[in-house]
Amino acid sequence: MRLTVRDASKLLQVSEKTVYRWINQHMVPAYLINGQYRFNRAELLEWATSRRIQVSVDILAEPEGGEVPCPGVAEALEAGGVFYRVDGHDRESALRAVVQFMRLPDEVDRDFLLRVLVAREALGSTGIGAGIAIPHVRNPIVLHVPRPSITLCFLEQAIEFGALDGEPVRALFTVISPTIRAHLYMISRLAFALRDADFKGAILREASRDEISREARRVEASFVRNAATQPRTEVLQ
């Protein structure tokens, strides 16, 4: 779906003037088609989420329809795999190695996946600090994978990733999802898990696959318990 400037302003809850300013400053992903700016819904969501911009819940609407069951972080990691001593001396070579480790359907073009991951990094680093990054594609729909997955790769050596805290990155969580809703869900769940000291500690010390899985399941269980006691909200953080 190609969104207009008016659509984007409503979804981002800002004025059209602000949207045009972001376009002129090359801040927001936009396409000039037949003299009119258009936006991709998935890219706009990812861009807003990465900048903690509050958005309308309407952006989560799936024009194609249909729901894809979303796994928890532990299940997604088991699907995507955890790998150690992965090569890479810079962002692109590290991402290239990660893509080769990823468990993907045969029809997925790995070269294309690498290109979109690199393009996403060009918009701004996915390094979140403390030596961790969460590379993911700008448009979660393009790969046509059946279910969300998270691939965790520990690099042989830490590399400069442009993270805000300036720390080199050693652990990369690569997230792929078949829909916008699943994309936001997995990124949100992973971000929640990484706020847990024990889960994050297991990542920082490169714990075993079994320990990482156990910590992820524990965090997921606590999330379910907490969600059951909290009122539902329609605001994206």
BANUGU-754542 format. One line per field, with one value per residue: residue in three letters; x, y, z of N, C-alpha, C in turn. Coordinates in Angstrom, 1 decimal, padded with zeros to 4 digits. Atoms other than C-alpha are relative to their C-alpha. Layout:
BEGIN
lumza: [ALA,...]
n_px: [X,...]
n_py: [Y,...]
n_pz: [Z,...]
ca_px: [X,...]
ca_py: [Y,...]
ca_pz: [Z,...]
c_px: [X,...]
c_py: [Y,...]
c_pz: [Z,...]
This chain:
BEGIN
lumza: [MET,ARG,LEU,THR,VAL,ARG,ASP,ALA,SER,LYS,LEU,LEU,GLN,VAL,SER,GLU,LYS,THR,VAL,TYR,ARG,TRP,ILE,ASN,GLN,HIS,MET,VAL,PRO,ALA,TYR,LEU,ILE,ASN,GLY,GLN,TYR,ARG,PHE,ASN,ARG,ALA,GLU,LEU,LEU,GLU,TRP,ALA,THR,SER,ARG,ARG,ILE,GLN,VAL,SER,VAL,ASP,ILE,LEU,ALA,GLU,PRO,GLU,GLY,GLY,GLU,VAL,PRO,CYS,PRO,GLY,VAL,ALA,GLU,ALA,LEU,GLU,ALA,GLY,GLY,VAL,PHE,TYR,ARG,VAL,ASP,GLY,HIS,ASP,ARG,GLU,SER,ALA,LEU,ARG,ALA,VAL,VAL,GLN,PHE,MET,ARG,LEU,PRO,ASP,GLU,VAL,ASP,ARG,ASP,PHE,LEU,LEU,ARG,VAL,LEU,VAL,ALA,ARG,GLU,ALA,LEU,GLY,SER,THR,GLY,ILE,GLY,ALA,GLY,ILE,ALA,ILE,PRO,HIS,VAL,ARG,ASN,PRO,ILE,VAL,LEU,HIS,VAL,PRO,ARG,PRO,SER,ILE,THR,LEU,CYS,PHE,LEU,GLU,GLN,ALA,ILE,GLU,PHE,GLY,ALA,LEU,ASP,GLY,GLU,PRO,VAL,ARG,ALA,LEU,PHE,THR,VAL,ILE,SER,PRO,THR,ILE,ARG,ALA,HIS,LEU,TYR,MET,ILE,SER,ARG,LEU,ALA,PHE,ALA,LEU,ARG,ASP,ALA,ASP,PHE,LYS,GLY,ALA,ILE,LEU,ARG,GLU,ALA,SER,ARG,ASP,GLU,ILE,SER,ARG,GLU,ALA,ARG,ARG,VAL,GLU,ALA,SER,PHE,VAL,ARG,ASN,ALA,ALA,THR,GLN,PRO,ARG,THR,GLU,VAL,LEU,GLN]
n_px: [000.8,-000.8,000.7,-000.2,-000.5,001.1,000.1,-001.2,000.1,001.0,-000.6,-001.0,000.6,-000.7,000.5,-000.6,-001.1,-001.0,-000.3,-000.8,-001.3,-000.7,-000.4,-001.0,-001.2,-000.3,000.1,001.0,000.0,001.1,-000.3,000.7,000.7,000.8,000.1,000.6,-000.7,000.7,-000.6,000.3,000.5,-000.9,-001.2,000.4,000.2,-001.3,-000.7,000.6,-000.4,-001.4,-000.2,000.9,001.1,001.4,000.8,001.4,000.2,000.4,-001.1,-000.2,001.0,-000.6,000.9,000.2,000.9,-000.6,-000.8,-001.1,-000.3,-001.3,-000.7,-000.8,-001.4,-000.7,000.4,-000.6,-001.4,-000.1,000.3,-001.1,-001.3,-001.0,-001.3,-001.2,-001.3,000.3,-001.0,000.4,-000.9,000.8,001.4,000.4,-000.5,000.6,001.3,-000.1,-000.1,001.3,001.0,-000.3,000.3,001.4,000.9,001.0,000.5,-000.9,000.3,-000.4,-001.2,-000.8,-000.6,000.9,000.2,-001.2,000.1,001.0,-000.6,-001.0,000.7,000.5,-001.1,-000.4,000.9,-000.3,-000.4,000.9,-000.7,000.8,-000.8,-000.6,-000.6,001.1,000.7,001.2,000.2,001.3,000.3,000.9,001.3,000.0,000.9,-000.6,-000.6,001.0,-000.3,001.2,000.1,-001.1,-001.1,-001.1,-001.3,-001.0,-001.4,-001.1,-001.1,-001.4,-000.5,000.9,-000.2,000.6,001.4,000.6,000.9,000.0,-001.0,-001.3,-000.6,000.0,001.1,-000.4,001.2,000.9,001.3,000.6,001.4,000.8,001.4,000.8,001.0,-000.3,000.4,-001.0,-001.2,000.1,000.1,-001.3,-000.9,000.4,-000.3,-001.4,-000.4,000.4,-000.9,-001.4,000.1,-000.1,-001.4,-000.5,000.0,-001.0,-001.2,-000.3,-000.5,-001.3,-001.1,000.1,000.4,000.3,001.4,001.0,000.2,000.7,001.4,000.7,000.2,001.1,001.3,000.3,000.4,001.3,001.0,000.2,000.7,001.4,000.5,000.2,001.0,001.3,000.4,000.0,001.0,-000.5,-000.2,-000.1,-001.1,-001.3,-001.2]
n_py: [-001.2,-001.2,-001.0,-001.4,-000.9,-000.2,001.2,000.0,-001.0,000.5,001.1,-000.5,-000.9,-001.3,-000.8,000.3,-000.9,000.7,001.1,-000.6,-000.4,001.2,000.5,-000.9,000.2,001.4,000.7,001.0,000.7,-000.4,000.2,-001.0,000.8,-000.9,-001.4,000.0,000.8,001.1,000.7,001.4,000.1,000.7,-000.8,-001.2,000.6,000.3,-001.3,-000.7,000.8,-000.1,-001.3,-000.1,-000.9,000.5,000.1,000.5,001.5,000.3,000.5,001.4,000.7,000.8,-000.1,001.3,000.8,001.2,-000.1,001.0,000.2,-000.5,000.8,-000.7,-000.1,001.3,000.8,-000.6,000.3,001.4,000.1,-000.7,000.6,-000.8,000.4,-000.6,-000.2,-000.3,-000.9,-001.3,-001.0,-001.2,000.3,000.7,001.4,000.7,000.3,001.1,001.3,000.3,000.5,001.4,000.9,000.0,001.1,-000.6,000.9,000.1,-001.0,-001.3,-000.4,-000.4,-001.3,-001.1,-000.2,-000.7,-001.4,-000.8,-000.2,-001.0,-001.2,-000.4,-000.6,-001.3,-001.0,-000.2,001.3,000.7,000.3,-000.5,-000.3,001.2,001.1,000.7,-000.6,000.8,-000.3,000.5,-000.6,-001.2,000.4,001.4,000.8,000.4,001.3,001.0,001.1,000.5,-000.4,-000.8,000.7,-000.9,000.7,-000.6,000.3,-000.6,-000.2,000.4,-001.2,-001.2,-001.0,-001.3,000.1,-001.3,000.0,-001.3,-000.1,000.1,001.3,001.0,001.0,001.4,000.8,-000.5,000.7,-000.3,000.3,-000.1,000.3,000.0,-001.1,-001.2,000.2,001.0,-000.7,-000.8,001.0,000.7,-001.1,-000.5,001.0,000.1,-001.2,000.2,001.0,-000.5,-000.9,000.9,000.1,001.4,000.4,-000.8,000.5,001.2,-000.4,-000.7,001.0,001.0,001.3,001.1,-000.1,000.4,-001.0,-001.2,000.4,000.1,-001.3,-000.6,000.6,-000.6,-001.4,000.1,000.4,-001.2,-001.0,000.5,-000.2,-001.5,-000.5,000.4,-000.8,-001.4,-000.3,-000.1,-001.4,-000.1,-000.9,000.6,-000.6]
n_pz: [000.0,000.1,-000.8,000.4,-001.0,-000.9,-000.8,-000.9,-001.1,-000.9,-000.7,-000.8,-000.9,000.2,001.1,001.3,000.1,-000.6,000.8,001.1,-000.6,-000.1,001.4,000.5,-000.8,000.2,-001.3,000.1,001.3,000.9,001.4,000.8,001.1,000.9,-000.5,-001.3,-001.0,-000.5,-001.1,-000.2,-001.3,-000.9,-000.2,-000.9,-001.3,-000.6,-000.2,-001.2,-001.2,-000.3,-000.5,-001.1,000.3,-000.3,001.2,-000.1,000.1,001.4,000.8,-000.1,000.9,001.1,001.1,000.6,-000.8,-000.5,-001.2,-000.2,-001.4,-000.3,-001.1,-001.0,000.3,-000.1,001.1,001.2,000.0,000.3,001.4,000.7,-000.4,-000.7,000.6,-000.7,000.8,001.4,000.5,000.4,-000.5,000.1,000.0,001.2,000.1,-001.1,000.5,001.1,-000.7,-000.7,001.0,000.4,-001.1,-000.3,000.5,000.9,001.0,001.1,001.0,-000.4,000.6,-001.1,000.4,-000.2,-001.4,-000.4,000.5,-000.8,-001.3,000.1,000.3,-001.3,-000.8,000.5,-000.6,-001.4,-000.6,-000.8,-001.3,-001.1,-001.2,-000.7,000.9,000.6,001.1,000.4,001.4,000.6,001.3,-000.1,000.3,-000.5,000.9,001.3,000.1,000.1,-000.9,-000.6,-001.4,-000.5,-000.7,-000.5,000.0,-000.8,000.4,-000.8,000.9,-000.4,-000.6,000.0,001.1,-000.1,000.6,000.0,-001.1,-000.7,-001.1,000.5,-000.3,001.1,-000.1,000.1,000.0,001.0,000.2,001.3,-000.1,001.2,-000.3,001.2,000.0,-000.8,-001.4,-000.6,-000.1,-001.2,-001.2,-000.3,-000.5,-001.3,-001.0,-000.2,-000.8,-001.4,-000.5,-000.2,-001.2,-001.2,-000.3,000.2,001.4,000.6,-000.5,000.7,001.3,-000.1,-000.3,001.1,-000.7,000.9,000.6,-001.0,-001.0,000.6,000.2,-001.3,-000.4,000.9,-000.4,-001.3,000.3,000.6,-001.1,-000.8,000.9,000.1,-001.3,-000.1,000.9,-000.5,-001.1,000.4,000.9,001.4,000.5,001.4,000.4,000.3,-000.6]
ca_px: [000.0,001.3,000.4,000.0,001.5,-001.9,-002.1,001.4,000.6,-002.5,-000.6,002.3,000.0,001.9,001.1,001.6,004.0,006.1,006.0,007.3,010.0,011.1,011.1,013.2,015.7,015.8,014.8,011.8,011.6,009.5,009.2,008.4,005.9,004.4,005.2,003.6,005.3,004.3,005.1,005.3,003.3,005.8,008.8,006.9,006.1,009.7,011.1,008.7,009.4,013.1,012.8,010.2,007.6,004.1,001.9,-001.8,-002.9,-004.3,-000.8,-001.0,-003.9,-002.9,-004.4,-003.8,-005.8,-005.0,-003.3,000.0,000.5,003.3,005.8,007.5,011.1,012.3,010.3,011.5,015.1,014.7,013.3,016.1,019.0,021.8,025.3,028.8,032.1,030.6,033.0,032.9,035.2,032.6,028.9,028.4,030.6,029.1,025.6,026.7,027.8,024.6,022.5,024.3,023.6,019.9,017.3,015.3,013.0,014.9,013.0,014.3,017.0,019.8,021.6,018.5,018.0,021.6,020.9,017.8,019.6,022.5,020.0,018.3,021.6,022.2,019.1,020.5,022.3,020.3,022.9,020.9,023.9,026.0,027.4,024.0,022.3,018.9,019.3,016.0,014.6,012.9,009.9,009.0,006.6,009.1,010.5,007.3,008.5,005.8,006.5,008.6,012.0,015.0,018.6,021.2,024.8,027.8,030.6,034.2,035.2,033.3,032.8,032.0,028.2,027.5,025.6,024.5,026.7,029.7,030.3,031.3,028.7,029.2,025.7,023.3,019.6,018.3,014.5,012.4,008.6,005.9,003.6,003.7,001.9,004.3,007.2,006.2,005.3,008.7,010.7,008.7,009.0,012.7,013.2,011.2,013.4,016.6,015.4,015.6,019.0,019.4,018.4,020.6,023.4,023.2,023.6,026.5,028.5,027.5,025.7,024.8,021.7,019.9,020.5,019.5,016.3,015.5,016.0,013.8,011.0,011.3,011.0,008.1,006.3,006.8,005.5,002.3,001.8,002.3,000.1,-002.7,-002.7,-002.4,-005.1,-004.8,-003.5,-003.7,-000.6,002.7,005.8]
ca_py: [000.0,003.4,006.1,009.8,012.7,013.2,009.5,009.7,012.8,011.1,007.9,009.8,012.2,015.3,018.0,017.6,020.5,018.4,015.4,017.6,018.9,015.4,014.5,017.6,016.7,013.1,011.8,009.7,007.0,008.4,007.8,010.4,008.7,010.7,014.0,012.9,011.6,008.1,006.0,002.3,001.4,-001.1,001.2,004.1,001.9,000.8,004.3,005.7,002.8,003.2,006.9,006.3,008.4,007.9,006.6,005.9,002.3,002.6,001.9,-001.6,-002.4,-005.2,-004.3,-007.9,-009.3,-012.5,-013.1,-014.9,-016.5,-014.8,-016.9,-015.8,-014.8,-018.2,-020.0,-017.4,-017.9,-021.7,-021.2,-018.8,-020.4,-019.2,-019.2,-018.5,-017.2,-015.7,-013.9,-010.2,-007.2,-004.5,-004.1,-005.3,-008.4,-009.3,-009.0,-011.1,-013.8,-013.6,-014.0,-017.2,-018.7,-017.8,-020.6,-019.4,-021.0,-022.0,-019.4,-016.5,-014.6,-014.2,-011.5,-009.5,-009.9,-008.7,-005.6,-004.6,-005.2,-003.0,-000.4,-000.4,000.3,003.2,004.9,004.6,002.0,-000.7,-000.9,-000.5,-000.2,-002.6,-004.4,-005.5,-004.8,-005.8,-005.6,-006.1,-005.3,-002.0,-003.7,-006.9,-008.1,-008.5,-011.8,-013.8,-016.0,-018.2,-017.2,-014.7,-015.8,-014.3,-015.4,-014.6,-014.4,-013.8,-012.3,-013.6,-010.0,-006.9,-004.4,-000.8,-000.5,003.1,002.5,005.6,004.6,004.2,000.6,-002.0,-004.7,-008.4,-009.8,-009.4,-010.4,-010.5,-010.3,-011.2,-011.3,-011.9,-009.0,-005.5,-006.6,-009.6,-007.3,-004.8,-007.7,-009.4,-006.1,-005.1,-008.5,-008.6,-005.1,-006.1,-009.2,-007.2,-004.9,-008.0,-008.1,-011.9,-012.4,-009.5,-010.9,-014.2,-012.5,-010.4,-013.4,-015.5,-018.2,-021.6,-022.0,-023.8,-021.1,-018.3,-020.3,-020.8,-017.1,-016.1,-018.4,-017.0,-013.4,-014.4,-016.0,-012.8,-010.7,-012.8,-012.5,-008.7,-008.2,-010.1,-007.6,-004.4,-002.6,-002.7,000.4,001.6,003.7,002.5,003.2]
ca_pz: [000.0,-001.0,001.6,000.7,002.7,004.3,005.3,006.8,008.8,010.3,011.1,012.6,014.3,013.0,010.5,006.8,007.0,009.4,007.1,004.2,006.4,007.2,003.5,002.6,005.4,004.1,007.5,006.5,003.8,001.0,-002.7,-005.4,-007.8,-010.7,-008.9,-005.6,-002.4,-001.3,001.7,002.4,005.5,006.9,006.3,008.0,011.0,011.4,011.0,013.6,016.0,015.7,016.6,019.4,017.6,018.9,016.1,015.5,016.0,012.4,011.1,012.3,009.9,007.5,004.1,002.9,005.8,007.7,011.0,011.5,014.9,016.6,018.7,021.9,021.9,022.9,020.2,017.6,018.6,018.4,014.9,013.8,015.7,017.9,016.4,017.9,016.5,013.4,011.2,010.3,010.4,009.6,009.5,005.9,006.2,009.6,008.1,005.1,007.5,009.5,006.4,005.5,008.9,008.9,008.5,005.5,003.0,-000.2,-002.3,-000.2,-002.0,000.5,-001.5,-001.6,002.1,002.7,000.5,002.5,005.8,004.7,003.4,006.8,008.5,006.2,007.7,011.2,013.2,014.8,017.6,020.8,023.2,025.4,022.4,021.0,017.7,016.3,012.5,010.6,007.2,006.5,005.0,006.9,004.1,001.2,002.2,002.4,005.2,006.9,010.5,012.4,013.6,015.4,014.6,017.2,016.1,018.4,016.4,016.6,017.3,018.2,015.4,015.1,014.4,014.9,018.2,020.2,023.1,020.9,022.0,019.4,018.7,019.3,019.6,016.6,016.8,013.3,013.1,010.1,010.0,007.4,008.4,009.9,013.0,013.6,012.9,015.6,018.0,017.7,018.0,021.0,022.7,022.1,023.4,026.5,027.0,026.7,029.6,031.9,033.6,033.6,030.0,028.9,031.1,029.4,026.0,027.1,028.4,025.3,027.4,025.9,023.7,026.5,029.0,026.6,025.8,029.5,030.2,027.2,028.4,031.9,030.6,028.4,031.4,033.4,030.5,030.3,034.1,034.0,031.0,032.7,035.6,033.5,031.6,027.8,026.0,022.5,022.5,020.9,022.9]
c_px: [000.9,-000.8,000.3,000.6,-001.1,-000.2,001.1,-000.2,-001.0,000.6,001.1,-000.4,000.8,-000.6,000.6,001.2,001.3,000.5,000.9,001.4,000.9,000.5,001.2,001.3,000.5,000.0,-001.0,000.0,-001.2,000.4,-000.8,-000.5,-001.0,-000.2,-000.6,000.8,-000.9,000.8,-000.4,-000.4,001.0,001.3,-000.3,-000.1,001.4,000.8,-000.5,000.4,001.4,000.3,-001.0,-001.0,-001.3,-000.8,-001.4,000.0,-000.5,001.1,000.2,-001.0,000.8,-000.9,-000.2,-000.9,000.8,000.9,001.0,000.3,001.4,000.6,000.6,001.4,000.8,-000.3,000.6,001.5,000.3,-000.2,001.2,001.4,000.9,001.4,001.2,001.2,-000.2,001.0,-000.6,000.9,-000.6,-001.4,-000.5,000.5,-000.6,-001.4,000.0,000.1,-001.2,-001.0,000.2,-000.4,-001.6,-000.8,-001.1,-000.5,000.9,-000.3,000.4,001.4,000.9,000.8,-000.9,-000.2,001.2,-000.1,-000.9,000.5,001.0,-000.7,-000.7,001.0,000.4,-001.0,000.4,000.4,-001.1,000.7,-000.8,000.9,000.5,000.4,-001.1,-000.7,-001.2,-000.2,-001.3,-000.3,-000.9,-001.5,-000.2,-000.8,000.8,000.5,-000.9,000.4,-001.3,-000.3,001.2,001.1,001.1,001.3,001.0,001.3,000.9,001.2,001.3,000.7,-001.0,000.3,-000.7,-001.3,-000.7,-001.1,000.0,001.0,001.4,000.7,-000.1,-001.0,000.6,-001.1,-001.0,-001.3,-000.6,-001.4,-000.6,-001.4,-000.8,-001.0,000.4,-000.3,001.0,001.3,000.1,000.0,001.4,001.0,-000.3,000.3,001.5,000.6,-000.4,001.0,001.4,000.0,000.2,001.5,000.6,000.0,001.1,001.4,000.4,000.5,001.4,001.2,-000.1,-000.3,-000.4,-001.4,-001.0,-000.3,-000.7,-001.5,-000.8,-000.3,-001.1,-001.3,-000.4,-000.6,-001.4,-001.1,-000.3,-000.8,-001.5,-000.7,-000.3,-001.1,-001.4,-000.5,-000.1,-001.1,000.6,000.1,000.1,001.1,001.3,001.1,001.2]
c_py: [001.2,001.1,001.4,000.8,000.1,-001.3,-000.1,000.9,-000.5,-001.2,000.4,001.0,001.3,000.7,-000.4,000.8,-000.7,-001.2,000.5,000.4,-001.2,-000.5,000.9,-000.2,-001.5,-000.9,-001.2,-000.7,000.3,-000.2,001.0,-000.8,001.0,001.4,000.1,-000.9,-001.2,-000.7,-001.5,-000.2,-000.7,000.8,001.2,-000.5,-000.2,001.2,000.7,-000.8,000.2,001.4,000.3,001.1,-000.6,000.0,-000.4,-001.5,-000.4,-000.5,-001.5,-000.8,-000.8,000.0,-001.4,-000.9,-001.3,000.2,-001.1,-000.2,000.4,-000.8,000.9,000.1,-001.3,-000.9,000.6,-000.2,-001.5,-000.2,000.6,-000.5,001.0,-000.5,000.8,000.1,000.3,001.1,001.4,001.1,001.4,-000.3,-000.8,-001.5,-000.8,-000.3,-001.1,-001.4,-000.5,-000.6,-001.4,-001.0,-000.1,-001.1,000.6,-001.0,000.1,001.1,001.4,000.3,000.7,001.3,001.2,000.4,000.8,001.5,000.8,000.2,001.2,001.4,000.5,000.7,001.4,001.1,000.4,-001.3,-000.6,-000.5,000.7,000.3,-001.3,-001.1,-000.8,000.8,-000.8,000.4,-000.7,000.8,001.2,-000.4,-001.5,-000.9,-000.6,-001.4,-001.2,-001.3,-000.4,000.5,000.9,-000.8,001.1,-000.9,000.8,-000.4,000.7,000.1,-000.5,001.2,001.1,000.9,001.3,000.0,001.3,000.1,001.3,000.1,-000.2,-001.4,-000.9,-001.1,-001.4,-001.0,000.6,-000.9,000.5,-000.5,000.0,-000.5,000.1,001.2,001.1,-000.3,-001.0,000.7,000.9,-000.9,-000.5,001.1,000.4,-001.1,-000.2,001.1,-000.2,-001.0,000.6,001.1,-000.9,-000.2,-001.4,-000.4,000.8,-000.5,-001.2,000.3,000.6,-001.0,-001.2,-001.4,-001.0,000.3,-000.4,001.1,001.3,-000.3,000.1,001.5,000.7,-000.5,000.6,001.4,000.0,-000.3,001.2,001.0,-000.4,000.3,001.5,000.5,-000.3,001.0,001.5,000.3,000.2,001.5,000.0,000.9,-000.8,000.8,-000.1]
c_pz: [000.0,000.7,-000.5,001.2,001.1,000.9,001.0,001.2,001.0,000.8,001.0,001.0,000.1,-001.2,-001.3,-000.2,000.6,-000.8,-001.2,000.4,000.1,-001.3,-000.5,000.7,-000.2,001.2,-000.1,-001.3,-000.8,-001.5,-000.9,-001.3,-000.7,000.7,001.4,001.0,000.5,001.0,000.1,001.5,001.0,000.3,001.0,001.4,000.6,000.3,001.2,001.3,000.4,000.7,001.2,-000.2,000.3,-001.3,000.3,-000.1,-001.4,-000.8,000.1,-000.9,-001.1,-001.2,-000.6,000.8,000.4,001.2,000.0,001.4,000.3,001.2,001.0,-000.5,000.0,-001.2,-001.3,-000.1,-000.3,-001.5,-000.8,000.3,000.7,-000.5,000.6,-001.0,-001.4,-000.5,-000.4,000.5,-000.1,-000.1,-001.2,000.0,001.2,-000.4,-001.1,000.7,000.7,-000.9,-000.4,001.1,000.2,-000.7,-000.8,-001.0,-001.3,-001.0,000.4,-000.6,001.0,-000.4,000.1,001.5,000.6,-000.4,000.9,001.4,000.0,-000.2,001.3,000.9,-000.5,000.5,001.4,000.6,000.8,001.3,001.1,001.3,000.6,-000.9,-000.7,-001.1,-000.4,-001.5,-000.5,-001.3,000.2,-000.3,000.3,-000.9,-001.2,000.0,-000.1,000.8,000.7,001.4,000.4,000.6,000.4,-000.1,000.8,-000.3,000.9,-000.9,000.6,000.7,-000.1,-001.1,000.3,-000.8,000.0,001.1,000.7,001.1,-000.4,000.2,-001.2,000.3,-000.1,-000.1,-001.0,000.0,-001.3,-000.1,-001.4,000.3,-001.3,-000.1,000.9,001.4,000.7,000.1,001.3,001.3,000.3,000.5,001.4,001.1,000.3,000.8,001.5,000.7,000.4,001.2,001.3,000.2,-000.2,-001.4,-000.7,000.4,-000.7,-001.5,000.1,000.3,-001.0,000.6,-001.1,-000.6,001.0,001.0,-000.6,-000.2,001.3,000.4,-000.8,000.5,001.3,-000.2,-000.6,001.0,000.8,-000.7,000.0,001.4,000.2,-000.8,000.5,001.1,-000.4,-001.0,-001.4,-000.4,-001.5,-000.5,-000.2,000.7,-000.9]
